[in-house]
Amino acid sequence: MPQTFFIKPAREGLIVRDPATRIPLAPSGEEKPHNAFWLRREADKDVVECSPPAEPANKKPAGGDKP
């Protein structure tokens, strides 16, 4: 079983808080531990597993803006 998975709220406007930080899960999704809390949220249909957003292909390397 993977140790983490990428999840997002199941419905727009639904607030699902991380139990450790109390910060709401981002609407676009986040990588979270594959533990009992998040598995319960998935079973209750509060969150859905999804793919992480693709990174832009034209992303500049760090420090590329400096002259």
C-alpha positions as CSV (number, residue, x, y, z in Angstrom):
1,M,0.0,0.0,0.0
2,P,1.4,3.5,-0.9
3,Q,2.3,5.7,2.0
4,T,0.6,8.8,0.5
5,F,-2.0,9.6,-2.0
6,F,-3.3,12.7,-3.8
7,I,-6.8,13.8,-2.7
8,K,-9.1,16.7,-3.1
9,P,-12.5,17.7,-1.6
10,A,-15.3,15.7,-3.3
11,R,-17.5,18.8,-3.9
12,E,-16.8,22.4,-4.6
13,G,-17.1,24.5,-1.4
14,L,-16.7,21.5,0.9
15,I,-14.1,22.2,3.6
16,V,-12.1,19.2,4.9
17,R,-9.5,20.1,7.5
18,D,-6.3,18.3,8.1
19,P,-6.5,16.9,11.7
20,A,-2.9,17.8,12.5
21,T,-2.8,21.4,11.2
22,R,-6.5,22.3,11.0
23,I,-5.8,23.9,7.6
24,P,-8.5,23.1,5.0
25,L,-7.5,20.8,2.1
26,A,-6.8,22.8,-1.0
27,P,-9.6,22.7,-3.6
28,S,-7.0,21.6,-6.2
29,G,-5.9,18.7,-4.0
30,E,-2.9,17.8,-1.9
31,E,-0.6,14.8,-1.1
32,K,-1.7,13.3,2.2
33,P,-0.7,10.3,4.2
34,H,-2.6,7.1,3.5
35,N,-3.9,6.7,7.1
36,A,-7.1,5.9,8.9
37,F,-8.3,9.6,9.0
38,W,-8.0,10.2,5.3
39,L,-9.3,6.7,4.4
40,R,-12.4,7.5,6.5
41,R,-12.9,10.8,4.7
42,E,-12.7,8.9,1.4
43,A,-15.1,6.2,2.6
44,D,-17.5,9.0,3.7
45,K,-17.2,10.5,0.2
46,D,-15.8,13.8,1.6
47,V,-12.6,13.5,-0.5
48,V,-11.8,11.7,-3.7
49,E,-8.4,10.4,-4.9
50,C,-7.2,12.2,-8.0
51,S,-4.0,12.8,-10.1
52,P,-1.8,15.7,-9.1
53,P,-1.9,18.6,-11.6
54,A,0.7,18.5,-14.3
55,E,3.6,20.9,-13.9
56,P,4.0,23.4,-16.7
57,A,6.4,22.4,-19.5
58,N,7.9,25.8,-19.8
59,K,8.9,26.1,-16.1
60,K,12.1,28.1,-15.6
61,P,14.9,26.6,-13.4
62,A,15.4,28.2,-9.9
63,G,17.4,31.4,-10.1
64,G,16.7,31.9,-13.8
65,D,15.4,35.5,-13.2
66,K,18.7,36.9,-11.9
67,P,20.8,38.9,-14.4
